[in-house]
Amino acid sequence: MATIKDIAEKLGLPVSTVSKALNGSGEVNEKTRQQVFDTALALGYASRKERKQKPSSKICIFIENMGFEKIEHFGYEIIVGFRLAATERNWEVDIVPISMNERIDYVYDDYMIRNGYSGGFLLGFFLHSDFHRQLQHTIIPTVVLDNLILNPKVACVGVDNYQGVTYAVEHLASLGHTSIALMNGEGNSRVSQERYQGFKVGMNKCNLPVRKDLAAYGDFTSDNTAPYVRQFVENGATAIVCASDYIAVGVLGELAKLDLRVPQDISVTGFDDIPIARYSAPPLTTIRQDRLNIGKSACVALEQIIEGMAISRFLLAPELIVRGSTGTVR
């Protein structure tokens, strides 16, 4: 079993740097973190000094329309966290990418049993409709990211979306902003719905009105922000809360086209704290999801379901990261 020292020697890095990377520290740059993660997985690193030698179990990760191969991808650290925790449990992990529009022509339970899987982890921006229907009745221990399935064999893991967006609103209100807009993701996404509810909670806590002309649904990319940003500006918004960092980067680009300075003229916040957030211009104030620990938590939750415990939701606390994209209202 590999140790932190083994990884450090393999990469020629200090042990302290490897330790920080494996614990998700932002003090280590993305390139080094990916090297550490990839080497840890290749060497079979486990954080426990003595791993319990249970019989090996096979776990299947289905990942839908979400990047996971590189550290700048949203799914990368979730997968790494899960696989590191799985190594401690002597689990084998297979990853099966699927397309959102791909028809699932097999029964989930049959597929899992036929291939010898003891459990599954499903993550993506949307939960495939075929899977969503089948998971309501599955007997296979399963964990899903950000989707609630009412079945004692299925648990939801993720971050507290309500709390995260509330933090963003409270931060902007503390800077004097009263006309705050929300640029959300897809309307049929559970994450979008929860972040809208968090937006309303935050606005109510700060005694600010939720205005229909300052709220819009788009998608979680930077591609569809243009008409909404112009609308927000014309309707007097002094700050825009975005439901993802990708959305926020698109908003920054549209504001630049309108010759508006961030944060001098208008403030912007994101959600997720993916690497692009710290390198945007200006660096993005955002809500951090600890994706490494989300992955580890998914593994813990799956283990508990396999051992007979029913879990509904396993939510991690978000963290407000303040950078240069927010400032006092003009």
C-alpha positions as CSV (number, residue, x, y, z in Angstrom):
1,M,0.0,0.0,0.0
2,A,1.5,3.4,-1.0
3,T,2.1,6.1,1.5
4,I,2.3,9.9,1.2
5,K,6.1,9.5,1.3
6,D,6.0,7.1,-1.7
7,I,4.0,9.7,-3.7
8,A,6.4,12.5,-2.6
9,E,9.4,10.4,-3.7
10,K,7.8,9.5,-7.0
11,L,7.1,13.1,-7.9
12,G,10.1,14.7,-6.2
13,L,7.9,16.8,-4.0
14,P,7.9,17.6,-0.2
15,V,5.7,15.4,1.9
16,S,3.9,18.4,3.2
17,T,2.9,19.5,-0.4
18,V,1.5,16.0,-1.1
19,S,-0.4,16.0,2.2
20,K,-1.9,19.4,1.4
21,A,-2.9,18.3,-2.1
22,L,-4.6,15.1,-0.8
23,N,-6.6,17.1,1.7
24,G,-7.8,19.5,-1.0
25,S,-5.8,22.5,0.1
26,G,-6.0,25.5,-2.2
27,E,-2.3,26.3,-1.4
28,V,-1.2,23.8,-4.0
29,N,-1.6,24.7,-7.7
30,E,-3.8,22.8,-10.0
31,K,-1.0,21.2,-12.0
32,T,0.7,19.8,-8.9
33,R,-2.6,18.6,-7.4
34,Q,-3.5,16.7,-10.5
35,Q,0.0,15.1,-10.5
36,V,-0.5,14.1,-6.9
37,F,-4.0,12.7,-7.4
38,D,-3.0,10.7,-10.5
39,T,0.0,9.3,-8.8
40,A,-1.9,8.4,-5.6
41,L,-4.5,6.5,-7.6
42,A,-1.8,4.8,-9.7
43,L,0.1,3.7,-6.6
44,G,-3.0,2.6,-4.7
45,Y,-2.6,5.1,-1.9
46,A,-4.9,4.8,1.1
47,S,-4.9,7.3,4.0
48,R,-5.4,4.7,6.7
49,K,-2.2,3.1,8.0
50,E,-3.9,-0.3,8.0
51,R,-6.6,-1.0,5.5
52,K,-9.2,-3.6,6.5
53,Q,-8.8,-6.5,4.1
54,K,-12.4,-7.1,3.2
55,P,-13.2,-9.1,0.1
56,S,-12.9,-6.8,-2.9
57,S,-16.2,-5.2,-4.1
58,K,-16.9,-3.8,-7.6
59,I,-18.4,-0.3,-7.9
60,C,-19.7,1.4,-11.0
61,I,-19.6,5.1,-11.5
62,F,-21.9,6.5,-14.2
63,I,-21.0,10.0,-15.2
64,E,-23.3,11.9,-17.6
65,N,-22.2,14.9,-19.7
66,M,-19.7,16.1,-17.1
67,G,-15.9,16.5,-17.7
68,F,-13.8,14.5,-15.3
69,E,-10.4,13.8,-17.0
70,K,-8.6,17.0,-16.0
71,I,-8.5,19.0,-12.8
72,E,-10.2,22.0,-14.4
73,H,-13.3,19.8,-15.0
74,F,-16.0,19.9,-12.4
75,G,-16.2,16.1,-12.0
76,Y,-12.4,15.5,-11.6
77,E,-12.0,15.9,-7.9
78,I,-15.3,14.2,-7.1
79,I,-14.1,11.1,-8.9
80,V,-10.7,11.3,-7.3
81,G,-12.2,11.6,-3.8
82,F,-14.4,8.6,-4.4
83,R,-11.6,6.5,-5.8
84,L,-9.3,7.4,-3.0
85,A,-11.9,6.4,-0.4
86,A,-12.7,3.3,-2.4
87,T,-9.1,2.2,-2.3
88,E,-9.2,2.3,1.5
89,R,-12.2,-0.2,1.3
90,N,-10.5,-2.5,-1.2
91,W,-13.1,-1.6,-3.8
92,E,-12.5,-1.8,-7.5
93,V,-14.1,1.1,-9.4
94,D,-15.2,1.2,-13.1
95,I,-16.2,4.5,-14.8
96,V,-18.9,4.5,-17.4
97,P,-19.5,7.8,-19.2
98,I,-23.0,8.2,-20.8
99,S,-24.6,10.8,-23.0
100,M,-27.6,12.8,-21.8
101,N,-29.4,11.9,-25.0
102,E,-28.3,8.3,-25.1
103,R,-31.2,5.9,-24.6
104,I,-30.5,3.4,-21.8
105,D,-31.6,0.1,-23.3
106,Y,-30.9,-2.0,-20.3
107,V,-32.3,-2.4,-16.8
108,Y,-30.1,-0.8,-14.2
109,D,-30.4,-3.6,-11.6
110,D,-29.8,-6.3,-14.3
111,Y,-26.8,-4.4,-15.6
112,M,-25.3,-4.1,-12.1
113,I,-25.9,-7.7,-11.1
114,R,-24.8,-9.1,-14.5
115,N,-21.5,-7.2,-14.2
116,G,-20.9,-8.1,-10.5
117,Y,-21.3,-4.6,-9.1
118,S,-22.1,-4.2,-5.4
119,G,-23.1,-0.5,-5.8
120,G,-23.2,2.5,-8.0
121,F,-22.5,6.2,-8.0
122,L,-24.2,8.4,-10.5
123,L,-23.3,12.0,-11.3
124,G,-24.0,14.6,-14.0
125,F,-25.7,17.9,-14.6
126,F,-28.9,16.0,-15.0
127,L,-29.8,12.5,-13.9
128,H,-30.7,10.5,-17.0
129,S,-34.5,10.2,-17.1
130,D,-34.2,6.4,-17.6
131,F,-32.0,6.1,-14.5
132,H,-34.2,8.4,-12.5
133,R,-37.2,6.2,-13.2
134,Q,-35.4,3.0,-12.5
135,L,-33.7,4.2,-9.3
136,Q,-37.1,4.7,-7.6
137,H,-37.4,0.9,-7.4
138,T,-33.8,-0.3,-7.4
139,I,-32.5,-2.8,-4.9
140,I,-28.9,-1.9,-5.7
141,P,-27.1,0.4,-3.2
142,T,-26.7,3.6,-5.1
143,V,-25.5,7.2,-4.5
144,V,-26.4,10.1,-6.7
145,L,-25.0,13.6,-6.9
146,D,-27.5,16.4,-6.3
147,N,-30.6,14.4,-7.0
148,L,-33.1,13.2,-4.4
149,I,-34.6,9.7,-5.0
150,L,-37.2,8.5,-2.5
151,N,-35.8,5.0,-2.1
152,P,-34.0,3.7,1.0
153,K,-31.4,2.1,-1.3
154,V,-30.5,5.4,-2.8
155,A,-28.7,8.4,-1.1
156,C,-28.1,11.9,-2.4
157,V,-24.7,13.6,-1.8
158,G,-23.7,17.2,-2.6
159,V,-23.3,20.6,-1.1
160,D,-26.0,22.7,0.7
161,N,-27.2,24.8,-2.3
162,Y,-29.6,26.9,-0.2
163,Q,-26.9,27.9,2.2
164,G,-24.4,28.6,-0.5
165,V,-26.5,31.1,-2.4
166,T,-27.7,32.6,0.8
167,Y,-24.0,33.3,1.6
168,A,-23.6,35.1,-1.7
169,V,-26.6,37.3,-1.2
170,E,-25.7,38.2,2.3
171,H,-22.2,39.1,1.2
172,L,-23.5,41.4,-1.5
173,A,-26.0,43.0,0.8
174,S,-23.2,43.7,3.3
175,L,-21.6,45.7,0.5
176,G,-24.7,47.8,0.1
177,H,-26.3,46.1,-2.9
178,T,-30.1,46.1,-2.9
179,S,-30.9,45.3,-6.5
180,I,-29.4,41.8,-6.8
181,A,-30.1,39.6,-9.9
182,L,-29.9,35.8,-10.2
183,M,-28.6,34.2,-13.3
184,N,-29.6,30.5,-12.8
185,G,-29.0,27.2,-14.6
186,E,-31.6,25.1,-16.3
187,G,-35.1,25.4,-14.9
188,N,-35.7,21.6,-14.8
189,S,-32.5,21.0,-12.7
190,R,-32.9,20.3,-9.0
191,V,-29.7,22.2,-8.4
192,S,-31.2,25.3,-10.1
193,Q,-34.4,25.0,-8.1
194,E,-32.5,24.7,-4.8
195,R,-30.3,27.7,-5.6
196,Y,-33.3,29.8,-6.5
197,Q,-34.8,28.9,-3.1
198,G,-31.5,29.9,-1.5
199,F,-31.6,33.1,-3.3
200,K,-35.1,33.9,-2.0
201,V,-34.1,33.0,1.5
202,G,-31.0,35.2,1.3
203,M,-33.0,38.1,-0.1
204,N,-35.7,37.7,2.6
205,K,-33.1,37.6,5.4
206,C,-31.7,40.9,4.1
207,N,-35.1,42.4,3.7
208,L,-34.7,42.8,-0.1
209,P,-37.3,42.2,-2.7
210,V,-37.1,39.2,-5.1
211,R,-37.9,40.8,-8.5
212,K,-39.1,38.7,-11.5
213,D,-37.2,41.1,-13.8
214,L,-34.0,40.3,-12.0
215,A,-34.1,36.5,-12.2
216,A,-33.6,34.2,-15.2
217,Y,-33.0,30.6,-16.1
218,G,-30.4,29.7,-18.7
219,D,-28.0,26.8,-18.5
220,F,-24.8,26.0,-16.5
221,T,-22.5,27.1,-19.3
222,S,-21.2,30.6,-20.3
223,D,-23.0,30.4,-23.7
224,N,-26.5,31.8,-23.0
225,T,-26.0,34.8,-20.7
226,A,-26.1,37.8,-23.2
227,P,-29.8,38.7,-23.3
228,Y,-30.2,38.3,-19.6
229,V,-27.2,40.4,-18.6
230,R,-28.4,43.3,-20.7
231,Q,-31.9,42.9,-19.2
232,F,-30.5,42.9,-15.7
233,V,-28.4,46.0,-16.3
234,E,-31.3,47.9,-17.9
235,N,-33.5,47.0,-14.9
236,G,-31.0,48.5,-12.5
237,A,-29.1,45.5,-11.1
238,T,-25.9,46.4,-9.2
239,A,-24.9,42.8,-8.6
240,I,-25.5,39.4,-10.3
241,V,-25.5,36.1,-8.4
242,C,-24.6,33.3,-10.8
243,A,-25.5,29.6,-10.3
244,S,-22.1,28.4,-11.5
245,D,-18.6,29.7,-12.2
246,Y,-19.1,29.0,-15.9
247,I,-22.2,31.2,-16.0
248,A,-20.3,33.9,-14.1
249,V,-17.4,33.9,-16.7
250,G,-20.0,34.4,-19.4
251,V,-21.6,37.2,-17.4
252,L,-18.2,38.9,-17.0
253,G,-17.7,38.7,-20.7
254,E,-21.0,40.3,-21.5
255,L,-20.5,43.1,-19.0
256,A,-17.2,43.9,-20.7
257,K,-19.0,44.2,-24.0
258,L,-21.3,46.7,-22.3
259,D,-18.3,48.7,-21.1
260,L,-19.2,48.0,-17.5
261,R,-16.4,47.5,-14.9
262,V,-16.4,44.7,-12.4
263,P,-16.7,45.4,-9.5
264,Q,-16.7,49.2,-9.8
265,D,-20.0,49.3,-11.8
266,I,-21.5,45.9,-11.0
267,S,-20.5,42.9,-8.8
268,V,-20.6,39.3,-9.8
269,T,-20.5,36.0,-7.8
270,G,-20.2,32.4,-9.0
271,F,-20.8,29.0,-7.5
272,D,-18.4,25.9,-7.4
273,D,-14.9,27.4,-7.2
274,I,-13.5,25.5,-10.1
275,P,-10.0,26.6,-11.2
276,I,-11.3,29.0,-13.8
277,A,-12.7,31.2,-10.9
278,R,-9.3,32.3,-9.6
279,Y,-8.0,33.0,-13.0
280,S,-10.9,35.0,-14.4
281,A,-10.6,38.8,-14.8
282,P,-11.2,39.9,-12.1
283,P,-10.8,36.8,-10.0
284,L,-14.2,35.5,-9.1
285,T,-16.0,35.7,-5.7
286,T,-17.7,32.4,-5.5
287,I,-19.2,29.6,-3.4
288,R,-16.8,26.7,-2.9
289,Q,-17.9,23.1,-3.2
290,D,-15.4,20.8,-1.6
291,R,-15.6,18.4,-4.5
292,L,-12.8,16.1,-3.1
293,N,-14.8,15.5,0.1
294,I,-18.0,15.2,-1.8
295,G,-16.5,12.2,-3.6
296,K,-15.2,10.7,-0.3
297,S,-18.7,11.3,1.3
298,A,-20.3,9.5,-1.6
299,C,-18.1,6.5,-0.9
300,V,-18.9,6.6,2.8
301,A,-22.7,6.9,2.1
302,L,-22.5,4.0,-0.3
303,E,-20.7,1.8,2.3
304,Q,-23.4,2.5,4.8
305,I,-26.2,1.6,2.4
306,I,-24.4,-1.6,1.5
307,E,-24.2,-2.4,5.2
308,G,-28.0,-1.9,5.6
309,M,-28.3,1.8,6.7
310,A,-30.8,4.0,4.8
311,I,-29.5,7.5,4.1
312,S,-31.6,10.2,2.5
313,R,-29.2,13.2,2.0
314,F,-25.6,13.8,2.8
315,L,-24.8,17.5,2.3
316,L,-21.5,19.3,2.9
317,A,-21.4,22.9,4.0
318,P,-20.4,25.4,1.3
319,E,-17.8,28.2,1.8
320,L,-17.8,31.8,0.6
321,I,-14.6,32.7,-1.2
322,V,-14.2,36.4,-1.6
323,R,-12.1,37.7,-4.5
324,G,-12.0,40.7,-6.8
325,S,-15.4,40.5,-8.6
326,T,-17.4,42.0,-5.7
327,G,-17.2,45.4,-4.2
328,T,-19.3,48.1,-2.5
329,V,-22.2,49.4,-4.4
330,R,-21.5,52.4,-6.5
